[in-house]
Amino acid sequence: MPSDSSRTALGRVAATEAAVALIGELVAEHGPLMFHQSGGCCDGSAPMCYPDGELQVSARDVLLGTVAGCPVWIDKTQWETWKHTTLTIDVVPGRGAGFSLEAPRGVRFITRSDVCDV
C-alpha cells in the first residue's frame, strides 16, 4: 500500500456477493488479483481485473480500498469526478473487455455507484 495518504480513499469501494464469489474463483485460478477502474478507453467504465502487479499503478492512481482481499485502484482525475460516490463492483452476464480475467467466463464486472454525503 502506498505510504502517501493523498493516494488513498479507503473504504470507498465494495463488492456484491456475486462479485465476491467470482473473485474467489479467479483467485483460485490465477492467484492474487487487483482491480483498476477503467476510465473508458477500452470497455466503458468497467473495473478491470488483473493478476496482482500485472498493471503498473503510478502516482496518478488512487487506492480505493480492497474487495475480497484485492486492491482496487482508480485514476486520480477520474476519482476527482467520482469522489462523492461509493463504488460497488458487481458481475453481470455478457462479455466484457478481453483484458479483464473474467472475460472468458461469459460474465463481466461492472461498477455501480451511490452518492455519498458531501
ABEGO torsion letter per residue (X at the ends): XBABAAABABGABBBBAAAAAAAAAAAAAAEBBBBBBBAGAABEABBBBBBBGABBBBAABBBAEBBGGBBBBBBAAAAAAAAABBBBBBBBBEBBBAABAAAAAGBBBBBBBBBBBX
